Each structure stands twice: as C-alpha cells, then as structure tokens.
Amino acid sequence: MPEAPLPLAPALTTLLGRASVPPRLLHAPGPGPQALSLAVAAALRAPDHGGLKPWRFVCIEGEARARLGELLAERLLARAPETPEARLDLERTKPLRAPLLVAAGAALRHDHPKIPAWEQEATAAAGIMNFLNALDAQGFGGCWLSSAALRDPMVKQALGFAPDDALLGWIYVGTPNADRPRPTRPSPDAYFRHWSPA
Ligand SMILES: Cc1cc2nc3c(=O)[nH]c(=O)nc-3n(C[C@H](O)[C@H](O)[C@H](O)COP(=O)(O)O)c2cc1C
C-alpha cells in the first residue's frame, strides 16, 4: 500500500518552496534588524566541525551600496584596464539592484591541525543557505551570486575580510515581486539511492 502523504511542518513547507529571486525582482523594503538577526541566527545553526564559527555576513545598505559599486568598478578597471565604460557602469550599479546586499564569507583557520579550510567553507556555505531559507520564511527574497570581485584582495580588505579568508558570495536581498518565479524542481528520486553492498 502506498504511504499516506505526511502533513508538512511549516519549516518543511518553506524549504520545499524556496527559490532564488533575481535582483531585478527584489524591491524595498529589505529586512529590518530583527528579521536580519533571525536569518543570521539560522545561519549559525549550520553544522560546524570544531566549533570554529567561520560565518561572516557583511550587510551593505543605503548609500554604502553606491560606495561599494565605485570600488567594484575601480577594481575591475585595475584588474582589466581594457574594460569598456559600459561594463564598468554595470559593475558600478550592481550593488544598487536590491535594498540589501550581503557579502557572505568564511573566516578561515588555515593552520588548524584537524579541520581543513574546505570544511570551514562548507560550514559557511551551509550557513548562507540557512540564511536564505530564513529570509524566505519571513517573506523576503534573495539570490546568491558570484563575481570575480569576490577574489579581489582589495575588495576583501575593504569589506573587512583577511586576505586568506574566503568571500563566498554576494547575497541580494529584498521584498520579492508578487509574480516572482518559483520554478518546479526535478523529482528527488533521481538524486538519492540506497547502497547495497556487493
Ligand atoms: C556559490 C554560488 C554562486 C552563484 N553564482 C551565480 C552567478 O554568479 N550568477 C548566476 O546567475 N547564478 C549564480 N548562482 C546560482 C543562483 O544563486 C541560483 O541558485 C540560480 O539562479 C537558480 O535559482 P534557484 O536557487 O531557484 O535554483 C550561484 C549559486 C551559488 C551557490
């Protein structure tokens, strides 16, 4: 007999419905201090081998977004002096696409005798996913994007990261358009299996 469908706990409903919201569909208001604090608290629930607490979330709002945009354009030009003006303009305006931009990263202990840097990055990345889910649960939308600037030492320094820390993503956050997409997902069946020893 097939299993009866289980009633879904609210947390699971959130997890099963989450989808990224592209920055162009994110608007004001962004999360206030309480919503943001809850999202970070959720991030800190990620598994953390050795309790190294690598999570770092740097929130960039208001005028600071334009200042970051200037820095991003400046650094792009420094890395690639031939960059056309239109591309520099795009870089300059990227942080303005959502009310809140979060530079999410990992403070890494490279000298740890037991826990390699990749595990610490995995902890930070798992935290970012919890952060996104917690924002979604509170009615906000988010999108995790990357760019070459994440690896730029001057960008990292300006945001308060050490040179050998990992800046893992730009998280754009805001209130989603009512018609934001929630694309369907593949059936889970193809993504797990039970192992039978030979
Ligand atoms: C580490 C990381 C970096 C990403 N960088 C980009 C990016 O630069 N550009 C992009 O279009 N999507 C990027 N994505 C994917 C988006 O965050 C998102 O997952 C994708 O648009 C699909 O949406 P979904 O989350 O609803 O599946 C990245 C995802 C991760 C985890």
The ligand as an SDF file (V2000), in Angstrom:
LIG
                    3D

 31 33  0  0  0  0  0  0  0  0999 V2000
   28.2270   29.8500   -4.7930 C   0  0  0  0  0  0  0  0  0  0  0  0
   27.1640   30.2190   -5.7840 C   0  0  0  0  0  0  0  0  0  0  0  0
   27.4140   31.1840   -6.7180 C   0  0  0  0  0  0  0  0  0  0  0  0
   26.4600   31.5300   -7.6780 C   0  0  0  0  0  0  0  0  0  0  0  0
   26.7300   32.4890   -8.5860 N   0  0  0  0  0  0  0  0  0  0  0  0
   25.8370   32.7810   -9.5360 C   0  0  0  0  0  0  0  0  0  0  0  0
   26.1060   33.7960  -10.5020 C   0  0  0  0  0  0  0  0  0  0  0  0
   27.1380   34.4600  -10.4730 O   0  0  0  0  0  0  0  0  0  0  0  0
   25.1810   34.0170  -11.4720 N   0  0  0  0  0  0  0  0  0  0  0  0
   24.0100   33.2940  -11.5220 C   0  0  0  0  0  0  0  0  0  0  0  0
   23.2110   33.5280  -12.4270 O   0  0  0  0  0  0  0  0  0  0  0  0
   23.7050   32.3840  -10.5840 N   0  0  0  0  0  0  0  0  0  0  0  0
   24.6020   32.1040   -9.6110 C   0  0  0  0  0  0  0  0  0  0  0  0
   24.3040   31.1610   -8.6680 N   0  0  0  0  0  0  0  0  0  0  0  0
   23.0130   30.4610   -8.7460 C   0  0  0  0  0  0  0  0  0  0  0  0
   21.8670   31.2650   -8.1450 C   0  0  0  0  0  0  0  0  0  0  0  0
   22.1300   31.5910   -6.8060 O   0  0  0  0  0  0  0  0  0  0  0  0
   20.5670   30.4470   -8.1830 C   0  0  0  0  0  0  0  0  0  0  0  0
   20.7510   29.2550   -7.4870 O   0  0  0  0  0  0  0  0  0  0  0  0
   20.1210   30.1780   -9.5880 C   0  0  0  0  0  0  0  0  0  0  0  0
   19.7430   31.3970  -10.1780 O   0  0  0  0  0  0  0  0  0  0  0  0
   18.9360   29.1940   -9.6560 C   0  0  0  0  0  0  0  0  0  0  0  0
   17.9120   29.5910   -8.8160 O   0  0  0  0  0  0  0  0  0  0  0  0
   17.3490   28.6200   -7.6910 P   0  0  0  0  0  0  0  0  0  0  0  0
   18.1760   28.8770   -6.4640 O   0  0  0  0  0  0  0  0  0  0  0  0
   15.9280   28.9860   -7.5370 O   0  0  0  0  0  0  0  0  0  0  0  0
   17.5570   27.2380   -8.2000 O   0  0  0  0  0  0  0  0  0  0  0  0
   25.2250   30.8520   -7.6710 C   0  0  0  0  0  0  0  0  0  0  0  0
   24.9450   29.9010   -6.6930 C   0  0  0  0  0  0  0  0  0  0  0  0
   25.9070   29.5800   -5.7560 C   0  0  0  0  0  0  0  0  0  0  0  0
   25.5860   28.5490   -4.7040 C   0  0  0  0  0  0  0  0  0  0  0  0
  1  2  1  0
  2  3  1  0
  2 30  2  0
  3  4  2  0
  4  5  1  0
  4 28  1  0
  5  6  2  0
  6  7  1  0
  6 13  1  0
  7  8  2  0
  7  9  1  0
  9 10  1  0
 10 11  2  0
 10 12  1  0
 12 13  2  0
 13 14  1  0
 14 15  1  0
 14 28  1  0
 15 16  1  0
 16 17  1  0
 16 18  1  0
 18 19  1  0
 18 20  1  0
 20 21  1  0
 20 22  1  0
 22 23  1  0
 23 24  1  0
 24 25  2  0
 24 26  1  0
 24 27  1  0
 28 29  2  0
 29 30  1  0
 30 31  1  0
M  END
$$$$
